[in-house]
Amino acid sequence: MANKRYACIGLFNPKSPENVGSIMRAAGCYDVSSVFYTGTRYDRAKDFITDTKKVHQDIPLINIDDLRKILPLGCTPVAVELVDDARALPAYTHPDRALYIFGPEDGSLQQEILDWCGAEVVYIPTQGCMNLAATVNVVLYDRLAKGNNTRSGPLF
């Protein structure tokens, strides 16, 4: 039986090549299929200096003008943002197929993205803001750690 699980990442207007490189490394570690990003700030500064495993050669890193245009078939968009009505990540049950969307290092996701994600908005309950790459790692690790707590149940 084929693995029904699928994860990809959407980055909304990232600015730091260090964070994007670290996110690409996390994508390789946690079996992410692709990474999409919007905006031009990263393109002006891109350099894979923290993608030491050169994951960008195996996992596509694709610039797109609107993350809503690239939702893979059967995927649920999940916003990761500290807003009212967001669910705490420790209590969240991940979709089997997800597009995790993260805001920029120096801002927040646009309301249109939050509205598009509907009830699928989560936050990490910390004392302060986390680094973008660290946030991606925590969300992907949470998905991995809850392997039996996804909507379709155990992998094996």
N, C-alpha and C positions, 0 to 999 in steps of 0.2 A: 504494500500500500504506500502510495506517495505521501510525502510529508505535506500536510495541508498548511503548515505554518509558513509565514512569510513576513519579513520586516524590512522596511526601508525608512530612510530618514529624509526629512525636509528641513532645510535651514532657511530661515527668513532673514535675508540681507546680512549675512555674517561679514565681519570685517577683518578678523584676525587669521592670518595664514597658519599661525601656530595652533589655534583652536581647530581649524578645519583639518589640518594634518593629523591632529590627535583624534579627531572624530573619524577620520578615514581609518586610522589604526584600530579604533574601537569597532568600527564596522567589520573589519576583518576578523577580529577576535570573537565577535558575537554573531557571525553569519548573516550580516545585513546584505541584502541583494543590490541596493543602489543608494546613492546619496544625491539629492537634488538641492539646489540652492537658488535663491532669487537675489536680485540686486547686482550692483557693479563694484561695491567696495572690495570684495574679495578678489575679483578679477584684476583690480589695480595693484593688489599686493600679494598675489598668490605665489606660493613657494611651499613645497611639501617638506619643509625642514623637520617637522615632527612626525612625518609618515615614514619612519625608519624602515618599515617592512615593505614599503612601496606598494601598499594596498591599492593605491589609485590605478595601478596597472591591471588589477583584477576586478575591482568593483567600480562601476561607472560613477563619476562625479560630474553631474550634468547641471548646467545653468539653464534656468527656465524663468519666464517672466511672471508666472502665477502658479503656485503650488497646487491649486485646485485643478489644474489642467492635466496633472500627471498621476492622479490616483489610480494605482494598479487595480485590475479587475478583482473584485471581492474584498478589497482592503477597506478598513475603517480608518478615517483620519483621527488621530489622537493629538490634541494640543498639549504641550507641556508648558504651563504658565501659572504664575501665582496670581490668581484672581478669585473673587467671590464665587462660590458654587463649584469650584474645582474640587476634585476628589483627591484625598491623600494617597500617594503612590503605594504605601504599605497595604492598603485595603483594596487596591484596584485589581480587577481581573482583566488581564490583557486580551484583546481580540486575537484570534488565530492569525489573521492577516492584518497587518497594521502599517500605516504611514505615520511615524512619529514626527511631529512638527515642533521645532524649537525656534524661539525668537532670537534676535540679535544680542550680542554681548552687552550692548549699551542701550537697550530698549525693550519693548514688549511686542507681542504679536498683535497684528491689527484685529479690530473687532470683527471684520468680515471672516477672518480665519477662525476665530473663536466661535462665531455663529455657525459656520460650516461644520465644525467639529461637534456642535450640539452638546450632548451630555458627556462626550468623551474628552474631557479636559481634566488633567491631573497636575498635581504639584508635589514637590518633594518637601516634606515638613522639616525645614532646617531653621537655624537661628538667623540666618542671613542669606544673601544671594550666593549661588554657586557659580563657578566658572562654567561657560557653555560646554566645553569638552567634558568636564567632570559630570555635568548634568546628563549628557548623553550616555556616558558610561554607567551612571547609576540606573537610569531607566532601562538600558539594555541588560544590565546585570539582573535587575528586578525581574525582567521578562524571563531570563534564563533560570533564575532561582525558583521561579514559580512554574516551572515546566509542567507540573501536575495541576496547576491552578490557572490554566488557560481555558478558553471556552470549549475546546474539544477534548480536554483531558490529557492523560499521559502520552508521551511520545512513543513508548514501546508497549 
